[in-house]
Amino acid sequence: MISVSLFCEKGHSNKWYSQPIINGMALGNLRLACGVVLSGLTFQSVSETLGFSKIQGISSSTFYMIQRKVLQPVVNEFFLQNNRAVIEAAKLQGGVEVCGDGQCDSPGYSAKYGIYSILNKLTGEILAFRVVHVSEAGNSNNMEKYGLIETLKYLRSNGAQVSQLTIDRHVSCRKYILTHEKTIELQNDNWHV
């Protein structure tokens, strides 16, 4: 944003901005940061593209400040509202049939993060997901089971009852369900989210 301060000989002053200001923030800066986040691009790729075209963009510190203070809270609130509605709809089904699977950031025994997702088999909507750090699960081999346990806890704490769970052939998840979850029918058919 360009900001111009105008002063006349008689002591009058004025300021002009090249962008509208909303709540103390330049609207174009907010829109650029929002566009980067919602497009799935990285700030670096957008910044380089603008630079090649000799178009002045926002700095990385401005981008990350807008992301942290504005975009993340809005996206998080939208997700929570939507998730509450999805779970309420699942509760109306009674015992909901779900599918669950985990995915790690790298294959093998060196994964640092994993994510476990459970979706409603009827609607295809994600009911719950859990990002797991290897330190929470003890080791990378336990991350999928830990994610499954945590997502089932989350569903129960929100009043949703699972009647059937379809998972892949992950041994520790299967063993956990068979020994700890007597009310859930286990479908083990190599289905992946």
C-alpha positions in Angstrom: 0.0 0.0 0.0 1.2 3.5 -0.8 0.6 6.1 1.8 0.9 9.8 1.0 0.9 12.6 3.5 -0.1 16.0 2.1 0.7 19.3 3.8 0.0 22.8 2.6 1.6 26.1 3.5 -1.4 27.1 5.7 -1.0 24.1 8.0 -3.6 21.8 6.6 -2.8 18.1 6.2 -4.4 15.0 4.7 -3.4 11.4 4.1 -4.1 9.4 1.0 -3.9 5.6 0.8 -3.8 3.5 -2.3 -6.1 0.9 -0.7 -9.1 1.0 1.5 -8.3 0.6 5.2 -10.6 -1.8 7.3 -10.0 -2.0 11.0 -6.5 -0.6 10.6 -5.5 -3.0 7.8 -5.0 -2.4 4.1 -7.8 -4.4 2.3 -5.5 -5.4 -0.6 -2.9 -6.9 1.9 -5.7 -8.9 3.5 -7.0 -10.1 0.2 -3.6 -11.1 -1.0 -2.9 -13.1 2.2 -6.4 -14.7 2.0 -5.8 -15.6 -1.7 -2.5 -17.3 -0.9 -4.0 -19.4 2.0 -7.3 -20.3 0.2 -5.6 -21.2 -3.1 -3.2 -23.7 -1.5 -0.2 -21.8 -2.9 2.8 -20.9 -0.7 3.7 -17.3 0.2 7.1 -17.8 -1.4 5.7 -18.8 -4.8 3.3 -15.9 -4.9 6.0 -13.5 -3.8 8.4 -14.7 -6.4 5.7 -14.4 -9.1 4.9 -10.8 -8.1 8.6 -10.1 -8.0 9.2 -11.4 -11.6 6.4 -9.0 -12.7 7.9 -6.1 -10.7 4.7 -5.9 -8.7 5.3 -4.9 -5.0 3.6 -7.3 -2.6 3.5 -7.7 1.1 6.4 -8.9 3.2 6.5 -12.4 4.6 6.2 -11.0 8.2 3.0 -9.1 7.1 1.7 -12.3 5.5 2.3 -14.5 8.5 0.9 -11.8 10.9 -2.3 -11.6 8.8 -2.5 -15.4 8.7 -2.0 -15.7 12.5 -4.3 -12.8 13.6 -7.1 -12.9 11.0 -7.2 -15.9 8.7 -6.5 -18.8 11.1 -9.1 -17.6 13.7 -11.7 -17.2 10.9 -11.0 -20.6 9.3 -10.9 -22.3 12.7 -14.3 -20.8 13.7 -15.8 -21.8 10.3 -14.5 -25.4 10.7 -15.8 -25.7 14.2 -19.3 -24.4 13.2 -19.4 -26.8 10.3 -18.0 -29.7 12.4 -20.8 -29.2 15.0 -23.4 -29.3 12.3 -21.9 -32.5 10.7 -21.8 -34.2 14.1 -25.4 -33.1 14.9 -26.6 -34.6 11.7 -24.7 -37.9 12.4 -26.3 -38.0 15.9 -29.7 -38.1 14.2 -28.7 -41.2 12.4 -28.3 -43.0 15.7 -25.4 -45.4 15.4 -23.3 -44.0 12.6 -21.3 -46.1 10.2 -17.9 -44.6 9.7 -14.6 -45.2 7.9 -11.2 -44.4 9.4 -7.7 -44.3 8.2 -4.4 -42.8 9.1 -1.7 -41.2 7.0 1.9 -40.3 8.0 4.1 -37.5 6.7 6.7 -40.1 5.6 6.6 -43.8 5.1 8.3 -46.3 7.4 9.4 -45.8 11.0 10.7 -42.2 10.7 7.3 -40.4 10.6 7.1 -37.4 12.8 3.4 -36.5 12.2 0.4 -38.5 11.4 -3.3 -37.6 10.8 -6.2 -39.9 11.5 -9.5 -39.1 9.9 -13.0 -40.6 10.4 -15.8 -39.9 7.9 -19.4 -40.7 7.8 -20.0 -43.6 5.4 -23.4 -42.3 4.5 -22.6 -38.7 3.7 -18.9 -38.8 3.0 -18.3 -35.9 5.4 -15.3 -35.9 7.8 -16.6 -36.2 11.4 -13.3 -36.1 13.2 -9.6 -35.9 12.5 -6.6 -35.8 14.8 -3.0 -34.7 14.0 -0.7 -36.9 16.1 3.0 -36.1 16.9 5.2 -39.2 17.3 5.9 -38.2 21.0 2.2 -38.5 21.8 2.0 -42.1 20.5 5.4 -43.3 21.8 6.7 -44.2 18.3 5.6 -43.8 14.7 4.2 -47.3 14.5 1.6 -46.4 17.2 0.4 -43.1 15.6 -2.5 -44.7 13.6 -3.9 -46.5 16.7 -3.5 -43.4 18.9 -5.3 -41.3 16.2 -8.1 -43.8 16.0 -8.6 -43.8 19.8 -8.5 -40.0 20.0 -11.0 -39.5 17.1 -13.4 -42.1 18.7 -13.1 -40.2 22.0 -13.9 -37.0 20.3 -17.0 -38.4 18.6 -18.3 -39.8 21.9 -17.6 -36.6 23.8 -19.8 -34.8 21.2 -22.6 -37.4 21.6 -22.1 -39.3 18.3 -22.3 -43.1 18.6 -20.4 -45.3 16.2 -22.1 -48.6 15.2 -19.7 -49.7 12.5 -16.1 -48.9 11.6 -14.4 -49.7 8.4 -10.6 -49.6 8.5 -7.7 -50.9 6.6 -5.7 -53.9 7.8 -3.6 -52.0 10.4 -2.9 -54.7 13.0 -2.8 -52.5 16.2 -6.1 -50.7 15.2 -7.8 -54.0 14.6 -6.6 -55.4 17.9 -7.7 -52.3 19.8 -11.2 -52.4 18.3 -11.6 -56.2 18.9 -10.5 -55.9 22.5 -11.8 -52.5 23.7 -14.7 -51.5 21.5 -17.4 -54.2 22.0 -20.2 -52.0 20.7 -18.6 -51.3 17.3 -18.9 -53.8 14.4 -15.5 -53.9 12.7 -15.4 -54.0 8.9 -11.9 -54.8 7.7 -11.9 -54.5 3.9 -8.7 -52.5 3.0 -10.8 -49.3 2.3 -8.8 -46.1 2.5 -9.9 -42.5 3.1 
